[in-house]
Amino acid sequence: MGGIGFSFHVIWRRLRGIAAVPLSRKKENERKGAFMKKKQWKLDGWIIAIIAWSAFLHLYQIGNSGSNVYYTAAAKSMAASWKAFFFAALDPEGFITVDKPPVALWLQALSVKLFGVSDWSVLLPEAVAGIASTWMIYVIVRPWAGQTAARWASFAFSCTPAFVAVARTNNIDAVLVFTLLFATWMLMKAVMTQRWTWLVGSFAVVGIGFNMKMLQAYMVLPAFYLFYWLAGRGPWKKRAGHLLVATIVLLSVSLSYAAAAALIPAEKRPYIGGSQTNSVLELALGYNGIERLTGEAGPGGGKGRADVNGNAQPPVDDRAPFNDKAGTAFPDGSGGAPPTVGSQLQSPPSVPRGGMGGIGGGEIGDPGVFRLFQLPLAGQASWLLPFAAVVAIGLGIDVWRRRQITAFHQFLLFWFAWLGPMLVFFSIAGFYHRYYLSMLAPAIAVLVGAGGAMLASSERWTRWLFPAALVATYAFEGWTAWQYRSSFSPVWPLAVGFYGLAMVCLWFAMEGREHVRRIVYRAALIGVLALPAYWSLTPVLYGTNSTIPYAGPDLQRDRGAPMPTAAMPDGQEERSLRGETGQPGDGAGRWQTSRSLTALVSYLEQRAGKAKYLAATIRATEAAELMLHTDRAVMAMGGFGGTDPVLTPKKLEKMARNGEVKYFLLSGEGRGNQELVQWIQTHCKEVPFSEWSGGEKALNGGMERREMTLYVYNG
């Protein structure tokens, strides 16, 4: 009995000793050792609420912007043909692929196979990936930084406007982000379990990501290598060996699709869209690689354009009309081409407009150190960058003070290594779209959620860091929102600024009162996330550009305009475009109404006979629009931009003589293979507009303005 009493006394003294540790010290101890402990996972009501919020952002009114017609047509073709499925061909005959590898599009094709062709079916995989990514952030952060930090990181991630915008379209970035987060979870598992097979698996998953968007997936690799080198156990030779094997697996998985395409004779597979040499590797390293950095992959590559007659045109501002809905797959006149100049609808001063852009200060501004902090990029993913910058300072101070790098430090370093190279790329690259900034979302969110707790500790060395982070972040957010005052009430940025000032004052006033400070901490972070949350709501409330998505109050338009609903050419419910200005990029720019498009398809189906292709176009977007209204294949002779060297005039003439294609639809917009255009204009007869337009008049902004011309080859 005495032994039992002694044991109880010892346990009681130890418990009292733990209780006597200052609150901030206990939190630090938990952070240092949390990743080593196997905790029992219980139902977390807060994360359920965050997932519900994320589901609302990604699923509510999911079709209000339509879908990217280019990928939707490919998904339809892939669902109809195994050949098209494997190669991600734009058309069911497998003439040319889209300009991306097939893996992410496989999900859209399977959804089309299950649910039929619609905006909703192709948007679903991206929306689910967006919701799942929010959950993955929580799963990744919790073992390393605790449940509270995981909640904040998950919530911050769900409030990233660029990610919400792109996940509501069938652009494939949301699936890529989820894939990379899954690879991250496996990497963390490799360190926690000290089983290098998890490391190999994580690199293999990154290789799968390469077969979604190519080198974009490799942007996380510096973080992967650094983290395993720092956190992996064993001699450096052993860790180097593990990384070498993982790299071999990474390259093997990454190049598997390229190898398959190279082993199949070119005449038995589709042409690799976006490449100049019919090569997947060239597509990866060129159009989807170095050319993004140099700007050569942008519209016109920064050079002048040419119309279908071969006449040179000067470079133009490729920004689309204010709040255009380019690329909707099934509206009245399903648009999908990159928008062009000529907008009559003016956007508010100093407010960025949606569109293709990317060159010469269009969609993404000019290269420079402060590019991400200026319009038009500041409102997409940069809201919390000042907070992350202060976390970096705090991390440096904490490492210097401890004279060692703890497990928690390694965890934060991983996310800085994720973030850093991307910040450099997006600051200097010549061409990309705003929604590419969704790649920044995981790192920024985790640094806010996990790093915020470190900043808020009561240590003498760091007590000024949290208020400094608040001041920097609230000031930047207020300034950014103020730039949108033409479409966003200036009261709100002022209110957020004063709220932030109040939080900073309360933080200092409550020094030594830890319970109250916890409340102030939560209130301060909620305030920091208020404006990003509203920006994330704008695609839900107003819709976005389905081809080049973005978020912001400048999406708001006349609330009296009709909302888009489902529409298919087989007599299902039709819908009207919200953009009824007849401007390019909103659908009306190419087809004045769906009747003219339907009439053209009907005309071609009645007269094309048994030709392999219903018609041929120079650019893929015109072909995609036609294929969404027919089950016949349409040949995109020049790929997405119209410049892929797929055909020569001799090859085209041979196809026409063999009866493979009879009709050709040419547009005066954009670049194109002028040799093919000249052959068509020389050897084919123009079909009068009145015969195939369904009785529609070519109004300004309609087909006449874009010089849509139909030709027929009669031998």
C-alpha positions in Angstrom: 0.0 0.0 0.0 2.9 2.3 0.8 4.4 1.7 -2.6 1.1 2.6 -4.3 0.9 5.8 -2.2 4.5 6.7 -3.2 3.7 6.1 -6.9 0.6 8.3 -6.7 2.6 11.0 -5.0 5.3 11.0 -7.8 2.7 11.0 -10.6 0.9 13.9 -8.9 4.1 15.9 -8.6 4.9 15.4 -12.3 1.4 16.5 -13.3 1.8 19.6 -11.2 5.1 20.2 -12.9 3.6 20.0 -16.3 0.7 22.3 -15.3 3.2 24.8 -14.1 4.9 25.1 -17.5 3.8 28.4 -19.1 1.1 28.0 -21.8 3.4 29.1 -24.6 6.1 26.6 -23.5 3.6 23.7 -23.5 2.5 24.6 -27.0 6.1 24.6 -28.2 6.7 21.1 -26.6 3.5 19.8 -28.3 4.7 21.2 -31.7 8.1 19.6 -31.3 6.9 16.1 -30.5 3.4 15.9 -32.0 4.5 14.3 -35.2 6.0 11.4 -33.3 2.9 10.6 -31.4 0.1 8.4 -32.6 -3.0 10.3 -31.7 -6.5 8.9 -31.9 -8.4 10.7 -34.6 -11.8 11.8 -33.4 -14.6 13.6 -35.1 -13.7 17.2 -35.5 -16.7 19.5 -35.8 -14.7 22.5 -37.0 -13.1 20.7 -39.9 -16.5 19.3 -40.9 -17.7 22.9 -41.0 -14.7 24.0 -43.0 -15.2 21.1 -45.5 -18.9 22.2 -45.8 -17.8 25.7 -46.5 -15.4 24.4 -49.2 -18.1 22.3 -50.7 -20.4 25.3 -50.9 -17.7 27.3 -52.7 -17.0 24.5 -55.2 -20.4 23.0 -55.8 -23.0 25.8 -55.4 -24.1 27.0 -58.8 -21.3 25.0 -60.3 -22.3 25.6 -63.8 -22.9 29.3 -63.7 -19.8 29.9 -65.8 -20.1 27.0 -68.2 -17.0 25.0 -68.9 -13.9 25.3 -71.0 -15.1 24.2 -74.4 -11.7 22.9 -75.4 -11.4 20.4 -72.6 -15.1 19.6 -72.7 -15.0 18.5 -76.3 -11.9 16.4 -75.6 -13.7 14.7 -72.7 -16.6 13.9 -74.9 -14.3 12.5 -77.6 -12.4 10.5 -75.0 -15.6 9.0 -73.7 -16.5 7.8 -77.2 -13.1 6.3 -78.3 -10.4 4.4 -76.4 -7.8 5.8 -78.8 -9.0 9.3 -78.0 -9.1 8.4 -74.3 -5.5 7.2 -74.0 -4.1 10.2 -75.9 -6.5 12.9 -74.8 -7.5 13.6 -78.4 -9.7 16.5 -79.2 -11.8 14.6 -81.7 -13.1 11.0 -81.6 -11.1 10.1 -84.8 -7.9 11.0 -83.0 -6.5 13.6 -85.4 -4.8 15.8 -82.7 -4.5 15.9 -78.9 -5.1 18.7 -76.6 -2.0 20.6 -75.4 -1.8 18.7 -72.1 -1.1 15.1 -71.1 -4.1 12.9 -70.6 -4.2 11.8 -66.9 -6.4 14.6 -65.4 -8.7 14.6 -68.4 -9.3 10.8 -67.9 -11.3 11.8 -64.9 -13.4 14.2 -66.9 -13.9 11.6 -69.6 -15.0 9.0 -67.0 -17.4 11.5 -65.5 -18.9 12.1 -69.0 -19.2 8.4 -69.5 -21.1 8.1 -66.3 -23.3 11.2 -66.4 -23.4 12.2 -70.0 -21.9 15.3 -71.7 -22.7 18.5 -69.8 -21.0 21.3 -68.0 -21.8 19.7 -64.7 -20.2 16.3 -65.6 -16.9 17.8 -66.6 -16.8 20.3 -63.7 -17.4 17.6 -61.1 -13.9 16.1 -60.9 -12.3 19.5 -60.4 -14.8 20.5 -57.7 -14.3 17.2 -55.8 -10.6 17.7 -56.0 -11.0 21.2 -54.6 -12.9 19.9 -51.6 -10.5 16.9 -51.1 -7.5 19.3 -51.1 -9.0 21.2 -48.2 -9.2 18.0 -46.3 -5.7 17.0 -47.3 -4.3 20.2 -45.8 -5.8 19.3 -42.5 -4.5 15.8 -42.6 -1.0 16.9 -43.5 -0.7 19.7 -40.9 -2.3 18.1 -37.9 0.4 15.6 -36.9 3.1 18.3 -37.2 1.5 21.4 -35.8 -1.6 20.3 -33.9 -5.3 20.3 -34.6 -5.9 24.0 -34.2 -3.2 24.9 -36.7 -4.6 22.3 -39.1 -8.0 23.9 -38.9 -6.7 27.4 -39.6 -4.5 26.1 -42.5 -7.4 24.3 -44.0 -9.7 27.3 -43.7 -7.1 29.6 -45.2 -6.6 27.3 -48.1 -10.3 27.2 -48.8 -10.3 31.0 -48.9 -7.8 31.2 -51.8 -9.6 33.0 -54.6 -7.5 31.7 -57.5 -8.0 28.1 -56.3 -11.7 28.5 -55.9 -12.0 30.1 -59.3 -10.1 27.4 -61.2 -11.7 24.5 -59.3 -15.1 25.8 -60.5 -14.0 25.2 -64.1 -12.7 22.1 -65.9 -9.2 23.5 -66.2 -7.2 20.8 -64.5 -5.2 22.7 -61.9 -7.4 21.6 -58.9 -6.7 17.9 -59.7 -3.0 18.7 -60.0 -3.0 20.5 -56.6 -4.7 17.6 -54.9 -2.3 15.1 -56.5 0.7 17.1 -55.2 -0.9 17.3 -51.7 -1.3 13.6 -51.7 2.3 13.2 -52.7 3.2 15.5 -49.8 1.2 13.4 -47.4 3.2 10.4 -48.5 6.4 12.2 -48.1 5.5 13.2 -44.5 4.6 9.6 -43.9 8.0 8.5 -45.1 9.7 10.7 -42.5 7.3 9.8 -39.7 7.6 6.0 -40.3 11.2 6.1 -41.6 10.1 3.8 -44.4 11.6 4.9 -47.6 9.0 3.1 -49.7 6.7 6.0 -48.9 9.3 8.3 -50.3 9.4 6.4 -53.6 5.6 6.4 -53.7 5.5 10.2 -53.1 7.8 10.8 -56.0 5.8 8.4 -58.2 2.7 10.5 -57.5 4.5 13.7 -58.6 5.3 11.8 -61.8 1.6 11.2 -62.2 1.2 15.0 -61.8 3.7 15.5 -64.6 1.3 13.6 -66.8 -1.3 16.1 -65.9 0.4 19.5 -66.5 4.0 18.5 -67.1 6.7 20.8 -65.5 4.2 22.6 -63.4 4.1 19.5 -61.2 7.9 19.7 -60.7 7.7 23.1 -59.0 7.3 21.3 -55.7 10.4 19.1 -56.1 12.9 21.5 -54.3 10.7 21.2 -51.2 10.6 17.4 -51.5 14.4 17.0 -51.8 15.2 19.5 -49.0 12.7 18.1 -46.6 13.8 14.5 -46.9 17.4 15.5 -46.7 16.8 17.4 -43.4 14.2 15.2 -41.8 15.2 11.7 -43.0 17.2 9.6 -40.7 20.4 7.7 -41.3 23.8 8.6 -42.8 23.8 11.1 -45.7 24.8 8.3 -48.1 21.7 6.3 -47.2 19.5 9.4 -47.7 21.1 10.2 -51.0 20.5 6.6 -52.1 16.9 6.8 -51.2 16.5 10.1 -53.1 18.3 8.6 -56.1 15.9 5.7 -56.3 13.0 8.0 -55.8 14.2 10.2 -58.6 14.6 7.3 -61.0 11.0 6.3 -60.2 9.9 9.9 -60.7 11.4 10.1 -64.1 10.1 6.6 -65.1 6.5 7.5 -64.2 6.9 11.0 -65.7 8.1 9.7 -69.1 5.8 6.7 -69.3 3.3 8.6 -71.5 6.0 10.2 -73.6 7.6 6.8 -74.2 4.2 5.2 -75.1 3.6 8.0 -77.6 7.1 7.7 -79.1 6.8 3.9 -79.5 3.6 4.2 -81.5 4.1 5.2 -85.1 3.0 8.8 -85.7 0.5 7.8 -88.4 -1.3 5.5 -85.9 -1.8 8.0 -83.2 -3.0 11.6 -82.9 -0.6 14.5 -83.5 0.7 15.9 -80.2 -1.1 19.2 -79.9 1.0 22.2 -78.8 4.2 20.7 -80.2 6.1 21.6 -83.3 7.7 18.2 -83.8 4.9 15.8 -82.8 6.7 15.0 -79.6 5.5 14.8 -76.0 8.9 15.7 -74.6 9.0 18.8 -76.8 5.6 19.8 -75.6 6.8 19.4 -72.0 10.0 21.3 -72.4 8.8 23.8 -74.9 5.2 25.0 -74.9 4.5 23.8 -71.3 8.0 24.5 -70.1 10.6 27.1 -71.1 8.2 29.0 -73.3 6.1 29.8 -70.3 9.1 31.5 -68.7 10.2 33.4 -71.8 6.6 34.3 -72.9 6.8 32.5 -76.2 3.9 30.3 -75.3 1.6 33.3 -75.0 -0.9 34.6 -77.5 1.2 35.5 -80.5 4.4 34.9 -78.5 4.5 38.7 -78.2 4.6 39.0 -82.0 2.2 40.3 -84.5 -0.7 38.1 -85.7 -2.0 37.4 -89.1 -5.6 37.0 -90.3 -6.8 34.3 -92.6 -5.6 36.2 -95.6 -2.1 36.3 -94.3 -2.1 40.1 -93.6 0.0 41.0 -90.6 -1.7 42.6 -87.6 0.1 44.5 -84.8 0.2 43.0 -81.3 -2.9 43.7 -79.4 -4.0 43.7 -75.8 -5.4 40.2 -75.3 -7.5 41.0 -72.3 -11.1 40.0 -72.6 -14.2 42.1 -72.0 -15.1 42.8 -68.4 -16.5 39.6 -66.9 -16.6 37.7 -70.1 -17.6 34.1 -69.9 -15.3 32.7 -72.5 -15.3 29.1 -73.2 -18.8 28.1 -72.0 -19.5 24.8 -73.6 -23.2 24.8 -73.9 -24.7 28.2 -73.8 -26.2 30.1 -76.7 -23.1 30.2 -78.8 -20.6 28.2 -76.8 -17.5 30.3 -76.8 -14.1 28.9 -76.2 -11.5 30.8 -78.1 -9.1 33.1 -76.4 -10.9 36.5 -76.2 -9.8 39.3 -78.5 -9.6 43.0 -78.5 -12.6 45.2 -79.4 -14.5 45.3 -76.2 -17.2 47.9 -76.0 -18.0 47.0 -72.4 -15.6 49.0 -70.2 -14.3 47.8 -66.9 -13.9 50.1 -63.9 -10.7 52.1 -63.8 -7.7 50.3 -62.3 -9.6 47.0 -62.2 -8.1 44.0 -64.0 -10.3 42.4 -66.6 -10.4 38.7 -67.3 -9.0 37.2 -70.4 -6.2 35.5 -72.1 -3.6 38.1 -71.5 -0.2 37.2 -70.1 1.9 39.3 -72.5 3.0 42.8 -72.2 1.2 43.7 -68.9 -2.1 42.1 -69.9 -3.6 39.5 -67.6 -0.6 39.2 -65.2 1.1 42.6 -65.3 4.8 43.2 -66.0 7.6 41.0 -64.5 9.2 42.3 -61.4 9.8 41.8 -57.7 6.4 43.3 -56.7 4.3 41.7 -59.5 2.4 39.5 -57.1 1.6 42.4 -54.9 0.1 44.6 -57.7 -3.0 44.4 -59.8 -4.1 42.3 -61.5 -2.5 39.5 -59.5 -2.7 40.8 -55.9 -6.3 39.6 -55.3 -5.9 36.1 -56.5 -3.5 34.4 -54.0 -1.3 37.1 -52.5 -3.5 38.2 -49.6 -1.6 36.4 -46.9 1.9 36.7 -48.3 2.9 39.4 -45.8 1.9 37.1 -43.0 4.0 34.3 -44.5 7.0 36.8 -44.8 6.8 37.5 -41.1 6.6 33.8 -40.4 9.9 33.4 -42.3 11.4 36.0 -40.0 10.0 34.3 -36.9 11.4 30.9 -38.1 14.8 32.4 -38.6 14.8 33.9 -35.1 13.6 30.7 -33.5 16.2 28.6 -35.2 19.0 31.0 -34.2 17.8 31.2 -30.6 17.6 27.4 -30.3 20.8 26.7 -32.2 19.1 23.7 -33.8 16.4 22.9 -36.4 13.6 21.1 -34.8 11.0 18.8 -36.5 8.6 21.7 -36.6 11.2 23.9 -38.2 11.7 21.3 -40.8 8.0 21.2 -41.5 7.9 25.0 -42.0 11.0 24.9 -44.2 9.3 22.4 -46.5 6.5 24.8 -47.2 8.9 27.7 -47.7 10.8 25.6 -50.1 7.4 24.9 -51.9 6.6 28.6 -51.9 9.9 30.2 -52.7 10.6 28.9 -56.2 7.0 29.5 -57.3 7.3 33.1 -56.1 10.4 33.6 -58.2 8.8 32.0 -61.3 5.5 33.9 -61.1 7.4 37.1 -60.6 9.6 36.8 -63.7 7.8 34.5 -66.1 6.7 35.9 -69.4 3.4 34.0 -69.8 0.9 32.3 -67.5 -2.6 32.8 -66.4 -3.9 34.1 -63.1 -5.3 30.8 -62.0 -1.8 29.3 -62.1 -1.4 31.1 -58.7 -3.5 28.3 -57.2 -0.2 26.5 -56.8 0.7 28.9 -54.1 -2.4 28.2 -52.0 -1.2 25.1 -50.0 2.1 26.7 -48.8 0.6 30.0 -47.9 -2.3 28.4 -46.0 0.0 26.1 -44.0 2.4 28.9 -43.2 -0.4 31.0 -41.8 -2.0 28.1 -39.9 1.1 26.5 -38.5 3.3 29.6 -38.4 0.7 31.8 -36.8 0.9 29.8 -33.6 4.7 30.2 -33.5 4.3 34.0 -33.9 1.7 34.2 -31.2 3.9 32.7 -28.5 4.7 34.8 -25.4 8.4 34.3 -25.8 10.4 37.6 -25.4 12.1 37.0 -28.7 8.9 36.8 -30.7 6.2 38.7 -28.9 6.3 41.5 -31.5 6.0 39.2 -34.5 2.3 38.4 -34.5 1.2 42.0 -34.3 3.8 42.8 -37.0 2.2 40.1 -39.2 -1.2 41.6 -38.5 -0.2 45.1 -39.4 1.5 44.1 -42.6 -1.3 41.8 -43.7 -4.2 44.1 -42.9 -2.4 47.0 -44.6 -1.8 45.1 -47.7 -5.3 43.7 -47.8 -6.8 47.1 -47.3 -4.7 48.6 -50.1 -5.5 45.8 -52.5 -9.2 46.0 -51.9 -9.1 49.8 -52.2 -7.9 49.3 -55.8 -11.2 47.7 -56.6 -13.3 50.6 -55.2 -15.0 51.1 -58.6 -16.7 47.8 -58.2 -16.3 47.3 -54.4 -17.5 49.6 -51.7 -14.5 51.5 -50.2 -16.2 51.2 -46.8 -15.1 47.6 -46.6 -11.3 48.0 -46.9 -11.5 50.9 -44.5 -13.5 48.8 -42.1 -11.0 45.9 -42.3 -8.2 48.3 -41.8 -9.7 49.7 -38.6 -10.6 46.2 -37.4 -7.0 45.1 -37.9 -5.8 48.2 -35.9 -8.1 47.3 -33.1 -6.8 43.7 -33.0 -3.2 44.9 -32.8 -4.1 47.2 -29.9 -6.0 44.5 -28.1 -3.1 42.1 -28.5 -0.7 44.5 -26.8 -3.3 45.4 -24.1 -4.0 41.8 -23.2 -0.3 40.9 -22.6 -0.1 38.3 -19.8 -3.7 37.3 -20.1 -3.4 34.2 -22.2 -7.1 33.2 -22.2 -8.1 36.6 -23.7 -5.2 36.5 -26.1 -6.5 33.2 -27.5 -9.8 35.0 -28.3 -8.0 37.9 -29.9 -5.8 35.5 -31.9 -8.9 33.9 -33.4 -10.6 37.1 -34.0 -7.5 38.6 -35.7 -7.2 35.6 -38.1 -10.9 35.7 -38.9 -10.4 39.3 -39.9 -7.4 38.5 -42.0 -9.4 35.9 -43.9 -12.5 38.1 -44.4 -11.5 39.7 -47.7 -10.0 36.6 -49.2 -13.2 34.8 -48.3 -15.3 37.4 -50.1 -13.0 37.3 -53.1 -13.5 33.5 -53.1 -17.2 33.9 -53.1 -17.3 36.1 -56.2 -17.0 33.2 -58.7 -19.9 31.6 -56.9 -22.0 34.8 -56.9 -21.2 36.2 -60.3 -19.6 33.4 -62.3 -16.1 33.6 -63.9 -14.3 33.2 -67.2 -14.5 29.4 -67.7 -11.4 29.4 -70.0 -9.2 31.9 -68.0 -10.8 31.9 -64.5 -10.1 34.5 -61.9 -11.9 35.9 -58.9 -12.8 39.4 -57.7 -15.6 41.9 -57.3 -15.0 43.0 -60.9 -16.9 39.9 -61.9 -20.1 41.5 -60.9 -22.4 42.6 -63.7 -26.0 43.5 -64.2 -27.9 41.3 -61.8 -30.8 41.4 -64.2 -29.0 39.3 -66.8 -30.3 35.8 -67.2 -28.4 33.0 -65.4 -27.0 30.2 -67.4 -28.6 26.8 -67.2 -27.9 23.5 -69.0 -28.4 23.5 -72.7 -27.7 20.7 -75.2 -28.4 20.5 -78.9 -30.8 17.6 -78.6 -33.7 19.7 -77.3 -32.8 19.9 -73.6 -33.4 23.2 -71.8 -31.5 26.1 -73.4 -29.7 28.9 -71.7 -28.7 32.4 -72.5 -25.3 33.9 -72.0 -25.1 36.4 -69.3 -22.8 38.4 -71.6 -25.1 39.6 -74.4 -22.9 42.3 -75.7 -21.8 40.5 -78.8 -18.3 40.7 -77.7 -15.7 38.1 -78.5 -15.1 35.6 -75.7 -18.6 35.7 -74.3 -19.9 33.3 -76.9 -21.8 35.8 -78.9 -18.6 36.9 -80.5 -18.4 33.7 -82.5 -22.0 32.6 -82.9 -24.7 35.2 -82.7 -27.1 32.7 -81.2 -27.2 28.9 -80.7 -29.6 28.7 -83.7 -26.8 29.8 -86.1 -24.4 27.2 -84.7 -27.1 24.5 -84.7 -28.0 25.4 -88.3 -24.4 25.1 -89.4 -24.1 21.7 -87.8 -27.3 20.6 -89.4 -26.2 21.9 -92.8 -22.9 20.0 -92.5 -24.4 16.7 -91.3 -26.8 16.8 -94.3 -24.1 17.4 -96.9 -20.8 16.0 -95.5 -21.9 12.5 -96.4 -19.6 9.7 -95.3 -16.5 12.0 -94.9 -14.3 11.0 -92.0 -14.5 14.6 -90.7 -17.7 16.7 -90.6 -15.6 19.7 -91.2 -12.1 21.2 -90.7 -11.1 24.3 -88.9 -7.7 26.0 -88.3 -8.1 26.4 -84.6 -9.2 23.8 -82.0 -11.8 26.0 -80.3 -14.0 26.3 -83.4 -13.7 22.5 -83.9 -14.6 22.0 -80.2 -17.7 24.1 -80.4 -19.0 22.2 -83.4 -18.2 18.8 -81.8 -20.3 19.6 -78.8 -23.3 19.8 -81.1 -22.6 16.6 -83.1 -21.2 13.2 -82.6 -19.1 13.5 -85.8 -15.4 14.4 -85.6 -14.2 17.9 -86.6 -10.6 18.3 -87.7 -8.6 21.1 -86.0 -5.8 21.5 -88.6 -3.6 23.8 -86.5 -4.3 22.7 -82.9 -5.3 25.2 -80.1 -3.5 28.2 -81.5 -3.8 27.3 -85.2 -0.1 27.1 -85.7 0.7 23.4 -85.1 2.4 22.0 -88.2 0.1 19.0 -88.5 -0.7 19.2 -92.2 0.9 20.5 -95.3 -1.1 21.7 -98.3 -0.2 18.4 -100.1 -1.5 16.3 -97.2 -4.6 18.3 -96.9 -5.3 18.0 -100.7 -4.8 14.2 -100.5 -7.3 14.0 -97.6 -9.8 16.1 -99.5 -9.4 14.0 -102.7 -9.9 10.8 -100.6 -13.1 12.1 -99.3 -11.9 12.4 -95.7 -12.9 16.0 -95.4 -15.2 18.2 -97.6 -16.0 21.4 -95.6 -13.7 24.0 -94.1 -14.7 26.7 -91.7 -12.3 29.6 -91.4 -12.2 32.5 -89.0 -10.5 35.8 -89.5 -9.5 35.8 -85.8 -6.1 34.7 -84.6 -3.0 33.0 -86.0 -3.1 30.1 -88.4 -1.2 28.1 -91.0 -1.4 30.5 -93.9 -0.4 27.9 -96.4 -3.4 25.8 -95.5 -5.7 28.8 -95.6 -4.4 29.8 -99.0 -4.9 26.3 -100.4 -8.5 26.2 -99.1 -9.3 29.6 -100.5 -7.8 28.6 -103.9 -9.2 25.1 -104.3 -12.5 25.4 -102.5 -15.7 27.3 -103.1 -17.2 29.7 -100.6 -20.6 28.7 -99.3 -23.0 31.7 -99.1 -23.6 32.8 -95.5 -27.4 32.6 -96.0 -27.3 28.9 -96.8 -25.8 27.7 -93.5 -26.7 30.5 -91.0 -30.2 29.4 -90.2 -31.6 32.7 -91.3 -29.5 34.7 -88.8 -28.1 38.0 -89.9 -24.4 38.5 -89.3 -24.8 41.4 -86.8 -21.9 43.4 -85.6 -20.0 41.2 -83.1 -21.3 38.1 -84.7 -20.0 35.8 -87.4 -19.6 38.6 -90.0 -17.3 40.6 -87.7 -15.2 37.6 -87.1 -15.2 36.7 -90.8 -16.5 33.1 -90.2 -16.5 31.7 -93.7 -17.5 28.2 -94.9 -15.8 26.6 -97.9 -16.6 23.3 -99.7 -14.3 21.1 -101.7 -15.9 19.7 -104.8 -12.8 18.1 -106.3 
